[in-house]
Amino acid sequence: MDALDVARWQFGVTTVYHFLFVPLTIGLSVLVAILQTMWHRTGNERYLKLTKFYGKLFLINFAMGVVTGIVQEFQFGMNWSDYSRFVGDIFGAPLAIEALVAFFLESTFIGLWIFGWDRLPKRAHLASIWAAAIGTNLSAYFILAANSFMQNPVGYRINPDSGRAELTDFVAVLTNKVALITFPHTLAGSFLVAGSLVVAVGLYHVIRNRDSADTGAYRFATKFGSWVVLVASAAVLFTGDIQGKIMTDVQPMKMAAAEGLYTTESPASFSVLTIGSLDGSREVFALKIPYLLSYLGTGDPNGTVHGINDLQAQYATQYGAGSYTPIIPVTYWSFRFMIAFGMAAGAIALLVLWSQRKGRTPSSKWLLRAGLAMPVLPLLANSFGWIFTEMGRQPWIVFGEMLTRNGVSRSVSLTEVLTSFTAFTLIYATLAVIEVKLLLRYARAGVPDVSEQPPTDDTDDAERPLAFAY
């Protein structure tokens, strides 16, 4: 083990951990805004209760996401300074805009939304949560644009004197075809997570608190969340199909590694399950769907999908001697886990809707257990999706331009990286416990009482200090 190995583990662990909060923040910000809009248009009190209820869960998650996200950008200077020097002119531009525009937009208007209840005009207060939601989604786009450059570098040139990548076309970076499809795919995955949380919490109260006066609100939440999950599932499949074709075009090795396909095939089958050697080079048994891999990669059931061996030979000729093959077991199984966990969440959403058909009230303990597992399933799907995306690009940190081993900080020792890795892991584990406890505590508490409360003193409203609305 050396500093490079530990630096990769540290970045992987902190990134996956941070991304546990990101999709819920992205999706739930919009869903809370939709619930508040429904209250604004109808005046129905149950929508106000649900807005404040899920809004509280959103704020807990948002705060934790901000804390864990700060570490991400610092790591580029800590453990990956050679990478930062090489690509900082390009990679830093969308990240700077994300911080200066998108993050300030969402944080400012979240503050107005938190403290603006009964102080801002209702339309202005509604606009503040929509502005925060837009800022959250814009933030995701700029970050994905930076990551997409690593997958498919565009809009740059290599300075022959400094050896650094220099930005020549910022619009090309923002309109990178990888970013244009990764963004809607990530949004769909985020709504899958957020909708699943809405379903899980609503279903818990529907089954466990059947005689509650707020049962109608919880029943609506479970239906609303279930439809969000189903629509998001369809969007994930649609955008994922397009993403697979673009990936095959710009990173054919990643598609070959997803299947463990060593020889070029036309047509190529997709294996649901393969038993054989760990690296997939020797097959004992495989359950395959004919033509599917060709369609996923090229759009043509008879299309040609290049194999690992041919691509390795091509890259060795193009880039020099060395291995250009990612870790096959990781890419093969992460790709399948991503699909399986996402589909499982959609299947549970169907069961939840079926259980409430024609006004029925669900009561099955098995359904409750499945519903409570729902938020975890798309979180796992998102995590395995990012593991596949990043590990499938290896050994490149910037595809075709910089190997991962060349991007690590040369002045940072193994002991230093190991110390920071251990510290971050312990801190993040502590934050995970806090996050889960807070979410469970407030989720179990149920929707708040939103009835009008008479003033307790004679203080003029304009002179009262701002107070946290929850």
C-alpha positions as CSV (number, residue, x, y, z in Angstrom):
1,M,0.0,0.0,0.0
2,D,1.3,3.5,-0.9
3,A,0.0,7.1,-0.7
4,L,-1.8,6.7,-4.0
5,D,-3.9,3.8,-2.8
6,V,-4.9,5.5,0.4
7,A,-5.6,8.8,-1.4
8,R,-7.9,6.9,-3.8
9,W,-9.7,5.2,-0.9
10,Q,-10.1,8.5,0.9
11,F,-11.6,10.3,-2.1
12,G,-13.8,7.3,-2.8
13,V,-15.2,7.0,0.7
14,T,-15.7,10.7,1.3
15,T,-17.3,11.2,-2.2
16,V,-19.7,8.2,-1.8
17,Y,-20.6,9.3,1.7
18,H,-21.3,12.9,0.6
19,F,-23.4,11.7,-2.3
20,L,-25.7,9.9,0.2
21,F,-27.0,13.4,1.0
22,V,-26.9,15.1,-2.5
23,P,-29.7,13.2,-4.3
24,L,-32.1,13.6,-1.3
25,T,-31.4,17.3,-1.2
26,I,-31.9,17.8,-4.9
27,G,-35.1,15.8,-5.1
28,L,-36.7,16.8,-1.8
29,S,-36.1,20.5,-2.5
30,V,-38.4,20.3,-5.5
31,L,-41.0,18.1,-3.8
32,V,-41.3,20.4,-0.9
33,A,-41.7,23.3,-3.3
34,I,-44.5,21.4,-5.1
35,L,-46.3,20.7,-1.8
36,Q,-46.1,24.3,-0.8
37,T,-47.4,25.4,-4.2
38,M,-50.3,23.0,-3.7
39,W,-51.1,24.6,-0.4
40,H,-50.7,28.1,-1.9
41,R,-53.2,27.3,-4.7
42,T,-55.8,25.3,-2.7
43,G,-55.5,26.5,0.9
44,N,-55.8,22.9,2.0
45,E,-54.1,22.6,5.4
46,R,-52.8,19.1,4.8
47,Y,-50.4,20.4,2.1
48,L,-49.1,23.0,4.6
49,K,-48.5,20.2,7.2
50,L,-46.7,18.1,4.6
51,T,-44.6,21.1,3.5
52,K,-43.4,21.8,6.9
53,F,-43.0,18.1,7.8
54,Y,-40.9,17.1,4.8
55,G,-39.3,20.6,4.8
56,K,-37.8,19.8,8.2
57,L,-36.3,16.5,6.9
58,F,-35.0,18.4,3.8
59,L,-33.2,21.0,6.0
60,I,-31.5,18.3,8.2
61,N,-30.2,16.6,5.1
62,F,-29.2,19.9,3.4
63,A,-27.1,20.9,6.5
64,M,-25.3,17.6,6.6
65,G,-24.6,17.7,2.8
66,V,-23.0,21.1,3.1
67,V,-20.7,19.9,6.0
68,T,-19.6,16.8,4.1
69,G,-19.3,18.6,0.8
70,I,-16.7,21.1,2.0
71,V,-14.1,18.3,2.3
72,Q,-14.4,17.4,-1.4
73,E,-12.9,20.5,-2.9
74,F,-10.1,20.6,-0.3
75,Q,-9.0,17.2,-1.3
76,F,-8.0,18.4,-4.7
77,G,-5.3,20.5,-3.1
78,M,-4.4,18.1,-0.3
79,N,-4.0,14.7,-2.0
80,W,-4.3,15.5,-5.7
81,S,-2.3,18.7,-6.3
82,D,-0.6,17.4,-9.5
83,Y,-4.1,16.9,-10.9
84,S,-5.1,20.3,-9.8
85,R,-2.1,21.9,-11.4
86,F,-2.7,20.1,-14.7
87,V,-6.5,20.7,-15.1
88,G,-7.2,23.5,-12.6
89,D,-7.9,26.1,-15.3
90,I,-10.7,24.0,-16.6
91,F,-12.0,22.0,-13.6
92,G,-12.0,25.1,-11.4
93,A,-14.2,27.2,-13.6
94,P,-17.5,25.4,-13.2
95,L,-16.8,24.7,-9.5
96,A,-16.2,28.4,-9.0
97,I,-19.5,29.3,-10.7
98,E,-21.2,26.6,-8.6
99,A,-19.9,28.2,-5.4
100,L,-20.4,31.8,-6.3
101,V,-23.8,31.5,-8.0
102,A,-25.7,28.3,-7.4
103,F,-24.7,27.6,-3.8
104,F,-25.2,31.2,-2.7
105,L,-28.6,31.2,-4.5
106,E,-29.8,28.1,-2.7
107,S,-28.3,29.0,0.7
108,T,-29.7,32.6,0.7
109,F,-33.2,31.6,-0.3
110,I,-33.2,28.6,2.1
111,G,-32.5,31.2,4.9
112,L,-35.4,33.3,3.7
113,W,-37.7,30.3,3.5
114,I,-36.7,29.1,7.0
115,F,-37.3,32.4,8.8
116,G,-39.9,33.9,6.4
117,W,-42.9,32.0,7.6
118,D,-45.7,34.5,8.5
119,R,-43.2,37.3,7.7
120,L,-42.8,37.3,4.0
121,P,-45.8,37.6,1.7
122,K,-47.0,34.1,0.8
123,R,-46.0,34.5,-2.8
124,A,-42.5,35.7,-1.9
125,H,-42.1,32.9,0.6
126,L,-43.2,30.4,-2.0
127,A,-40.8,31.9,-4.5
128,S,-37.9,31.5,-2.0
129,I,-38.3,27.7,-1.8
130,W,-38.4,27.5,-5.6
131,A,-35.3,29.7,-5.9
132,A,-33.5,27.4,-3.4
133,A,-34.6,24.3,-5.4
134,I,-33.4,25.9,-8.7
135,G,-30.1,26.8,-7.0
136,T,-29.7,23.2,-5.8
137,N,-30.2,21.8,-9.2
138,L,-27.9,24.4,-10.9
139,S,-25.3,23.4,-8.3
140,A,-25.6,19.8,-9.5
141,Y,-25.2,20.8,-13.1
142,F,-21.9,22.7,-12.7
143,I,-20.4,19.9,-10.6
144,L,-21.4,17.3,-13.2
145,A,-20.0,19.5,-15.9
146,A,-16.6,19.5,-14.1
147,N,-16.8,15.7,-13.7
148,S,-17.9,15.2,-17.3
149,F,-14.6,16.8,-18.4
150,M,-12.8,14.0,-16.7
151,Q,-14.9,11.5,-18.6
152,N,-14.8,13.2,-22.0
153,P,-12.3,16.2,-22.1
154,V,-13.5,19.0,-24.4
155,G,-12.9,22.7,-24.9
156,Y,-9.2,22.7,-24.0
157,R,-5.6,22.6,-25.3
158,I,-2.4,21.3,-23.8
159,N,0.2,24.1,-23.4
160,P,3.4,22.6,-24.7
161,D,5.6,24.8,-22.5
162,S,3.9,24.3,-19.1
163,G,2.3,20.9,-19.9
164,R,-0.9,22.1,-18.4
165,A,-4.5,21.9,-19.8
166,E,-5.8,25.3,-20.6
167,L,-9.5,26.3,-21.2
168,T,-10.3,27.4,-24.7
169,D,-14.0,27.0,-24.9
170,F,-16.1,27.2,-21.7
171,V,-19.3,26.7,-23.6
172,A,-18.0,23.4,-24.9
173,V,-17.3,22.3,-21.3
174,L,-20.8,23.3,-20.1
175,T,-22.4,21.6,-23.2
176,N,-20.2,18.4,-23.0
177,K,-22.5,15.7,-24.3
178,V,-21.6,13.6,-21.3
179,A,-22.8,16.4,-19.0
180,L,-26.0,17.0,-21.0
181,I,-27.1,13.4,-20.3
182,T,-25.5,12.8,-16.9
183,F,-27.5,15.8,-15.5
184,P,-31.0,14.5,-16.2
185,H,-29.9,11.0,-15.3
186,T,-28.7,12.2,-11.9
187,L,-31.8,14.3,-11.4
188,A,-34.0,11.2,-12.1
189,G,-32.0,9.2,-9.6
190,S,-32.4,12.1,-7.1
191,F,-36.2,12.1,-7.4
192,L,-36.1,8.3,-7.0
193,V,-34.4,8.8,-3.6
194,A,-36.7,11.7,-2.5
195,G,-39.9,10.0,-3.6
196,S,-38.9,6.9,-1.7
197,L,-38.3,8.9,1.5
198,V,-41.7,10.5,1.1
199,V,-43.3,7.1,0.6
200,A,-41.5,5.4,3.5
201,V,-42.4,8.1,6.1
202,G,-46.0,8.4,4.9
203,L,-46.5,4.6,4.9
204,Y,-45.1,4.3,8.4
205,H,-47.7,6.7,9.7
206,V,-50.5,5.2,7.6
207,I,-49.9,1.7,9.0
208,R,-48.7,2.5,12.6
209,N,-51.1,5.5,13.3
210,R,-54.3,4.3,11.5
211,D,-56.6,6.4,13.8
212,S,-54.6,9.6,13.5
213,A,-56.5,12.8,12.4
214,D,-53.7,13.3,9.8
215,T,-54.1,9.9,8.1
216,G,-55.5,11.7,5.0
217,A,-52.3,13.7,4.7
218,Y,-50.1,10.6,5.1
219,R,-52.1,8.7,2.5
220,F,-51.7,11.5,0.1
221,A,-47.9,11.5,0.8
222,T,-47.6,7.8,0.1
223,K,-49.5,8.1,-3.2
224,F,-47.6,11.3,-4.2
225,G,-44.2,9.8,-3.4
226,S,-45.1,6.5,-5.2
227,W,-45.9,8.3,-8.4
228,V,-42.7,10.4,-8.1
229,V,-40.8,7.1,-7.8
230,L,-42.5,5.5,-10.8
231,V,-42.0,8.6,-13.0
232,A,-38.4,8.9,-11.8
233,S,-37.8,5.1,-12.5
234,A,-39.0,5.6,-16.1
235,A,-36.7,8.7,-16.5
236,V,-33.7,6.8,-15.1
237,L,-34.2,4.0,-17.6
238,F,-34.7,6.5,-20.5
239,T,-31.7,8.7,-19.7
240,G,-29.6,5.7,-18.7
241,D,-30.1,4.2,-22.2
242,I,-28.9,7.4,-23.8
243,Q,-26.0,7.6,-21.4
244,G,-24.9,4.0,-22.2
245,K,-24.7,4.9,-25.9
246,I,-22.7,8.0,-25.2
247,M,-20.4,6.1,-22.9
248,T,-19.8,3.5,-25.6
249,D,-18.8,6.3,-27.9
250,V,-16.4,8.2,-25.7
251,Q,-15.3,5.4,-23.3
252,P,-15.7,2.1,-25.0
253,M,-13.5,0.3,-22.4
254,K,-16.0,1.3,-19.7
255,M,-18.9,-0.5,-21.6
256,A,-16.7,-3.5,-22.2
257,A,-15.8,-3.6,-18.5
258,A,-19.4,-3.3,-17.5
259,E,-20.1,-6.6,-19.3
260,G,-16.7,-8.2,-18.7
261,L,-16.6,-8.5,-22.5
262,Y,-13.1,-9.6,-23.5
263,T,-13.6,-10.2,-27.2
264,T,-15.3,-8.0,-29.7
265,E,-18.8,-9.2,-30.5
266,S,-21.5,-8.3,-33.0
267,P,-24.2,-8.8,-31.9
268,A,-23.3,-8.8,-28.2
269,S,-25.4,-10.2,-25.4
270,F,-26.0,-8.7,-21.9
271,S,-25.3,-11.1,-19.0
272,V,-27.7,-10.8,-16.1
273,L,-25.5,-13.1,-14.1
274,T,-22.2,-14.8,-14.8
275,I,-20.4,-17.4,-12.8
276,G,-16.7,-18.0,-13.6
277,S,-13.3,-16.4,-12.8
278,L,-13.4,-13.3,-10.7
279,D,-12.1,-11.1,-13.6
280,G,-14.7,-12.5,-16.0
281,S,-12.1,-14.0,-18.4
282,R,-13.3,-17.6,-17.9
283,E,-17.0,-18.2,-18.0
284,V,-18.6,-21.3,-16.4
285,F,-22.3,-20.3,-16.5
286,A,-24.0,-17.1,-17.7
287,L,-27.7,-16.0,-17.9
288,K,-27.7,-13.8,-21.0
289,I,-30.2,-11.6,-22.9
290,P,-29.3,-11.8,-26.6
291,Y,-28.7,-8.5,-28.5
292,L,-29.2,-6.4,-25.4
293,L,-25.6,-5.2,-25.0
294,S,-25.4,-4.2,-28.6
295,Y,-28.6,-2.2,-28.3
296,L,-27.5,-0.5,-25.0
297,G,-24.1,0.4,-26.5
298,T,-25.0,1.3,-30.1
299,G,-28.8,1.5,-30.5
300,D,-28.6,-1.3,-33.0
301,P,-29.4,-4.9,-31.8
302,N,-26.7,-6.1,-34.2
303,G,-24.2,-3.4,-33.4
304,T,-20.5,-4.1,-32.7
305,V,-19.3,-3.8,-29.1
306,H,-15.5,-3.8,-28.8
307,G,-13.9,-6.1,-26.3
308,I,-11.4,-5.5,-23.6
309,N,-8.5,-7.3,-25.3
310,D,-8.9,-5.3,-28.5
311,L,-9.2,-2.0,-26.7
312,Q,-6.2,-2.8,-24.5
313,A,-4.1,-3.4,-27.6
314,Q,-5.4,-0.2,-29.2
315,Y,-4.7,2.0,-26.1
316,A,-1.2,0.4,-25.6
317,T,-0.4,1.5,-29.1
318,Q,-2.0,4.9,-28.7
319,Y,-0.8,5.9,-25.2
320,G,2.2,3.6,-24.5
321,A,2.8,0.4,-22.6
322,G,0.7,-0.4,-19.6
323,S,-2.7,-1.7,-18.5
324,Y,-5.7,0.4,-19.5
325,T,-8.3,-2.1,-18.1
326,P,-10.3,-1.2,-15.0
327,I,-11.0,-3.7,-12.2
328,I,-13.6,-5.9,-13.9
329,P,-15.4,-7.4,-10.8
330,V,-16.0,-3.8,-9.6
331,T,-17.4,-2.5,-12.9
332,Y,-19.4,-5.7,-13.6
333,W,-21.2,-5.9,-10.3
334,S,-21.6,-2.2,-9.6
335,F,-23.3,-1.8,-12.9
336,R,-25.8,-4.6,-12.0
337,F,-26.4,-3.5,-8.5
338,M,-27.2,0.0,-9.7
339,I,-29.9,-1.4,-12.0
340,A,-31.2,-3.9,-9.5
341,F,-31.6,-1.6,-6.5
342,G,-33.3,1.1,-8.6
343,M,-35.8,-1.4,-10.1
344,A,-36.5,-2.7,-6.6
345,A,-37.6,0.7,-5.4
346,G,-39.9,1.1,-8.4
347,A,-41.5,-2.3,-7.7
348,I,-42.2,-1.4,-4.1
349,A,-43.8,1.9,-5.2
350,L,-46.2,-0.2,-7.4
351,L,-47.1,-2.4,-4.4
352,V,-47.8,0.7,-2.2
353,L,-50.1,2.1,-4.9
354,W,-51.8,-1.3,-5.3
355,S,-52.3,-1.5,-1.5
356,Q,-54.3,1.7,-1.5
357,R,-56.5,1.0,-4.5
358,K,-60.2,2.0,-4.2
359,G,-59.6,3.7,-0.8
360,R,-58.1,0.7,0.9
361,T,-55.8,1.3,3.8
362,P,-52.6,-0.8,3.8
363,S,-51.9,-2.8,6.9
364,S,-49.3,-5.5,5.9
365,K,-46.2,-5.6,8.1
366,W,-44.3,-6.9,5.1
367,L,-45.3,-3.9,3.1
368,L,-44.2,-1.6,5.9
369,R,-40.8,-3.3,6.0
370,A,-40.5,-3.0,2.3
371,G,-41.5,0.6,2.4
372,L,-39.1,1.5,5.1
373,A,-36.3,-0.1,3.0
374,M,-37.3,2.1,0.0
375,P,-35.0,5.1,0.7
376,V,-32.0,2.8,1.1
377,L,-32.5,1.1,-2.3
378,P,-32.1,4.1,-4.6
379,L,-29.3,5.5,-2.4
380,L,-27.5,2.2,-3.0
381,A,-28.3,2.4,-6.7
382,N,-26.9,6.0,-6.9
383,S,-23.8,5.0,-5.0
384,F,-23.1,2.0,-7.2
385,G,-23.7,4.1,-10.2
386,W,-21.0,6.6,-9.2
387,I,-18.7,3.7,-8.3
388,F,-19.2,2.3,-11.7
389,T,-18.7,5.7,-13.4
390,E,-15.5,6.6,-11.6
391,M,-13.9,3.1,-11.4
392,G,-14.8,2.4,-15.0
393,R,-12.7,5.4,-16.1
394,Q,-9.6,3.9,-14.5
395,P,-6.6,4.1,-14.9
396,W,-7.4,7.6,-16.1
397,I,-8.2,10.6,-13.9
398,V,-8.8,12.6,-17.1
399,F,-9.6,10.2,-19.9
400,G,-6.8,10.0,-22.5
401,E,-4.8,12.9,-20.9
402,M,-3.7,12.0,-17.3
403,L,-3.3,8.7,-15.5
404,T,-4.6,8.6,-11.9
405,R,-1.2,7.7,-10.6
406,N,0.2,10.9,-12.1
407,G,-2.4,13.2,-10.4
408,V,-1.6,12.4,-6.7
409,S,0.4,14.9,-4.5
410,R,4.0,13.8,-4.6
411,S,4.8,15.7,-1.4
412,V,2.2,14.0,0.8
413,S,3.4,10.9,2.6
414,L,1.6,7.6,3.3
415,T,1.3,8.5,7.0
416,E,-0.2,11.9,6.3
417,V,-2.8,10.5,3.9
418,L,-3.6,7.6,6.2
419,T,-4.1,10.0,9.1
420,S,-6.5,12.3,7.2
421,F,-8.3,9.2,5.9
422,T,-8.8,7.8,9.4
423,A,-9.9,11.2,10.8
424,F,-12.4,11.8,8.0
425,T,-13.8,8.3,8.3
426,L,-14.4,8.6,12.0
427,I,-15.9,12.1,11.7
428,Y,-18.2,11.0,8.8
429,A,-19.3,7.9,10.8
430,T,-20.2,10.2,13.7
431,L,-22.1,12.5,11.4
432,A,-24.0,9.5,9.9
433,V,-25.2,8.5,13.3
434,I,-26.4,12.1,14.0
435,E,-28.1,12.3,10.6
436,V,-30.0,9.1,11.0
437,K,-31.1,9.9,14.5
438,L,-32.4,13.3,13.6
439,L,-34.2,12.0,10.5
440,L,-35.8,9.2,12.5
441,R,-36.7,11.4,15.4
442,Y,-38.5,14.0,13.3
443,A,-40.0,11.5,10.9
444,R,-41.6,9.6,13.8
445,A,-42.9,12.9,15.3
446,G,-45.3,13.3,12.4
447,V,-46.8,16.4,10.8
448,P,-46.8,19.6,12.9
449,D,-49.8,21.5,14.2
450,V,-50.3,24.4,11.9
451,S,-53.4,26.0,13.5
452,E,-53.2,29.7,14.2
453,Q,-51.6,30.5,17.6
454,P,-52.6,33.8,19.3
455,P,-49.8,36.2,20.2
456,T,-48.3,35.7,23.7
457,D,-47.4,39.4,24.3
458,D,-48.0,42.9,23.0
459,T,-44.8,43.1,21.0
460,D,-45.3,44.7,17.6
461,D,-44.8,42.0,14.9
462,A,-42.3,44.2,13.0
463,E,-40.1,44.4,16.1
464,R,-40.1,40.7,16.9
465,P,-36.7,39.0,16.1
466,L,-36.6,36.4,13.4
467,A,-37.2,32.9,14.8
468,F,-36.7,29.5,13.4
469,A,-40.0,28.4,11.9
470,Y,-39.9,24.9,13.1
